Amino acid sequence: MAVKMENPEKIQKEFDFSSPRPRAFVAGLPARIDDYEEGVARFFHWKTGLDYYHVIDSIIDFVISSERMKIVDLLADTAVFPLRLAERKAFNGHIYSIDSNVTLLERARQRAAQLNLQKTIEFKQVLQEANIPLPDGFAEAAVSIFDLQRHAIRQYLSEIMRLLVPEGLFIIGVHTEPKAAIPHRLWRWINLKYIRKNPTEADTVYPDREDLVKSLFSAGFRQVIVQELNSPTTLRPGVFSLIAATK
């Protein structure tokens, strides 16, 4: 096992990627940036102090430099990651992007169609991202961006290990927070739930970095590289990092 810490700086069986049936209620979704994406970008900046698009591009740079060609995007969400990756001339691979939200996926498909990227990206709805209906050893790289905190870590990492080929990469953009004392956790919860009126964020538990690294090794990853993109502050006690774990 090796940990490297850096400071800033087969066949498809169950997965049906056939074209979706038309859905009238989302047929008019715009291909440009909309209120949802703007909200995600604002929240990301509030949480991390970083620019959402700059971070996405940093992850794309790493994916391209890794020379992996078969990429599974573990949460389509705004679809910024798969669309911007597919647009890069240096990327000659294929992206499979999944999400449980059918409206977001339809929006992503429409964007891909307008940008003529349908041959590079395939979008698919799944019921649970923790149970990915793809064959064992399907992906050369799996990418999770600002999503790891939503999952039961042990089960999720086991599923990622199953999905990856030998030497495959699990690339994570994740916000980690040190374990806080009870009074601080209580104040944070009250502030987020009642003052900022964000109950979902109030109940979100971000992983401790050291615990996450240990979990990656326990799941079977043999090397973990961590690159911190920001520094903790009094307003933002956590750190947003790019993590690359090799199977």
C-alpha positions in Angstrom: 0.0 0.0 0.0 1.2 3.5 -0.8 -0.2 6.9 0.0 1.1 10.0 -1.8 0.0 13.4 -0.4 0.3 16.5 -2.5 -0.5 20.0 -1.5 -1.8 22.5 -4.0 -0.7 21.7 -6.8 -17.1 -7.5 -22.1 -20.3 -7.0 -22.9 -23.2 -4.7 -21.9 -25.7 -7.1 -20.4 -28.1 -5.5 -18.0 -27.4 -1.9 -19.0 -29.6 -0.7 -21.8 -28.2 2.4 -23.5 -30.9 2.6 -26.2 -32.4 5.9 -27.0 -35.1 7.1 -24.5 -38.7 7.6 -25.5 -39.7 11.2 -26.0 -40.8 12.9 -22.8 -43.1 15.9 -23.5 -42.8 17.4 -20.1 -39.1 18.1 -20.5 -38.9 18.5 -24.3 -38.4 22.2 -24.0 -35.5 22.2 -21.5 -32.8 24.7 -22.5 -29.4 23.5 -23.5 -27.8 26.7 -21.9 -27.0 27.1 -18.2 -30.2 27.2 -16.1 -31.3 28.0 -12.6 -30.4 24.5 -11.3 -26.9 24.6 -12.6 -26.4 28.1 -11.3 -27.6 27.0 -7.9 -25.2 24.0 -7.9 -22.3 26.3 -8.8 -23.2 28.8 -6.1 -23.5 26.2 -3.4 -20.2 24.6 -4.4 -18.5 27.9 -4.1 -20.2 28.6 -0.8 -19.1 25.2 0.6 -15.5 25.1 -0.7 -14.6 28.6 -1.8 -13.6 27.2 -5.2 -15.0 27.8 -8.7 -17.2 24.9 -9.7 -16.1 25.0 -13.4 -12.4 25.3 -12.6 -12.6 22.2 -10.4 -14.5 20.3 -13.0 -11.8 21.2 -15.6 -9.0 20.1 -13.2 -10.7 16.7 -12.9 -11.0 16.5 -16.7 -7.3 17.4 -17.1 -6.5 14.5 -14.8 -8.7 12.0 -16.6 -7.1 13.0 -20.0 -3.6 12.7 -18.6 -4.5 9.2 -17.2 -5.2 8.0 -20.8 -8.2 6.0 -19.6 -10.7 5.7 -22.5 -13.8 4.0 -20.9 -15.1 6.4 -18.2 -18.1 5.9 -15.9 -19.5 9.2 -14.5 -21.1 8.1 -11.3 -23.5 11.1 -11.0 -24.5 13.0 -14.1 -26.3 15.8 -12.2 -25.6 19.1 -14.1 -23.7 17.0 -16.8 -21.0 19.6 -16.8 -18.3 17.0 -16.3 -19.2 14.6 -19.2 -20.1 17.3 -21.6 -16.9 19.3 -21.0 -14.8 16.1 -21.2 -16.4 15.0 -24.4 -15.7 18.4 -26.0 -12.0 18.1 -25.4 -10.1 17.2 -28.5 -7.6 15.3 -26.5 -10.2 12.8 -25.3 -10.9 10.0 -27.6 -12.8 7.7 -25.3 -16.4 7.0 -24.3 -18.3 8.2 -21.3 -21.2 6.5 -19.5 -23.0 8.9 -17.2 -25.7 7.7 -14.8 -28.2 9.4 -12.5 -31.5 8.6 -10.8 -33.1 11.9 -11.8 -34.9 11.4 -15.2 -35.4 15.2 -15.7 -31.7 16.0 -15.3 -30.8 13.1 -17.6 -33.2 14.4 -20.3 -31.7 17.8 -20.0 -28.2 16.3 -20.4 -29.2 14.4 -23.5 -30.6 17.5 -25.1 -27.4 19.3 -24.3 -25.3 16.5 -25.8 -27.5 16.5 -28.9 -27.1 20.2 -29.4 -23.3 19.9 -29.0 -23.3 16.8 -31.3 -21.7 14.7 -28.6 -24.1 11.7 -28.6 -21.5 9.3 -30.0 -19.2 10.1 -27.0 -21.6 10.2 -24.1 -24.4 7.8 -23.1 -26.8 8.8 -20.3 -28.8 6.3 -18.3 -31.2 6.4 -15.4 -30.5 4.1 -12.5 -32.6 3.4 -9.4 -29.6 3.4 -7.0 -26.1 4.7 -7.8 -24.7 2.3 -5.2 -25.9 -0.7 -7.4 -24.6 0.1 -10.8 -26.0 -2.2 -13.5 -22.8 -2.6 -15.4 -20.7 -5.7 -15.8 -17.7 -6.5 -13.6 -14.5 -4.9 -14.9 -16.4 -2.5 -17.2 -14.7 0.8 -16.5 -11.1 2.0 -16.9 -12.0 5.0 -14.6 -14.9 5.8 -12.4 -15.5 9.5 -11.5 -17.3 10.8 -8.5 -17.6 14.6 -8.0 -19.0 16.1 -4.8 -21.2 13.1 -4.3 -19.3 10.6 -2.0 -20.9 12.0 1.1 -24.3 10.7 0.0 -23.3 7.0 0.1 -22.7 4.3 2.6 -19.0 4.2 2.1 -18.2 0.5 2.5 -20.9 -0.7 0.1 -20.2 2.0 -2.4 -16.4 1.4 -2.6 -17.1 -2.3 -3.0 -19.3 -1.6 -6.0 -16.6 0.7 -7.5 -14.0 -2.0 -7.1 -16.3 -4.5 -8.9 -16.9 -2.0 -11.7 -13.2 -1.2 -12.4 -10.7 -3.2 -14.5 -7.4 -4.2 -13.0 -5.3 -1.0 -12.7 -8.5 1.0 -13.0 -8.8 4.4 -11.4 -11.4 5.8 -9.0 -11.2 9.6 -9.3 -12.9 11.5 -6.5 -13.6 15.2 -6.1 -14.6 15.2 -2.4 -15.0 17.7 0.4 -13.7 16.3 3.7 -14.1 17.6 7.2 -12.3 16.7 10.4 -14.4 15.2 13.1 -15.8 18.1 15.1 -16.5 18.4 18.8 -20.1 18.0 19.8 -20.8 21.7 20.5 -19.4 22.7 17.1 -21.5 20.0 15.3 -24.6 21.2 17.1 -24.0 24.8 16.2 -23.3 23.9 12.6 -26.6 21.9 12.4 -28.7 24.7 13.9 -27.1 27.3 11.6 -27.7 25.3 8.5 -31.1 24.0 9.3 -32.8 27.1 10.8 -30.7 30.1 9.8 -29.6 29.1 6.3 -32.7 26.9 5.9 -30.8 24.1 4.3 -31.9 21.0 6.1 -30.4 18.6 3.6 -26.9 20.1 4.1 -27.5 20.2 7.9 -27.9 16.4 7.9 -25.0 15.7 5.5 -21.9 14.2 7.1 -18.7 14.7 5.1 -16.0 12.1 5.5 -12.9 12.7 7.5 -9.9 12.5 5.1 -7.9 10.0 7.1 -10.9 7.8 7.5 -11.6 8.0 3.8 -8.1 7.0 2.9 -8.3 4.0 5.3 -11.6 3.0 3.7 -10.1 3.1 0.3 -7.3 0.8 1.3 -9.7 -1.5 3.2 -11.8 -1.8 0.0 -8.8 -3.1 -1.9 -7.3 -0.1 -3.6 -3.5 -0.3 -3.5 -2.4 3.3 -4.0 -4.1 6.6 -3.1 -3.0 10.0 -4.2 -4.5 13.1 -2.5 -4.2 16.6 -3.9 -5.8 19.4 -1.8 -7.3 22.3 -3.7 -8.0 24.7 -0.9 -7.2 25.3 2.8 -9.5 25.2 5.8 -10.8 28.5 7.2 -13.0 29.5 10.1 -16.0 29.7 7.7 -15.0 26.6 5.8 -13.4 24.1 8.1 -13.2 21.4 5.5 -10.9 20.8 2.5 -11.8 19.9 -1.1 -9.5 17.4 -2.6 -8.9 15.4 -5.7 -8.2 11.8 -4.9 -7.0 9.1 -7.3 -7.2 5.5 -6.0 -5.7 2.7 -8.1 -7.3 -0.7 -8.0 
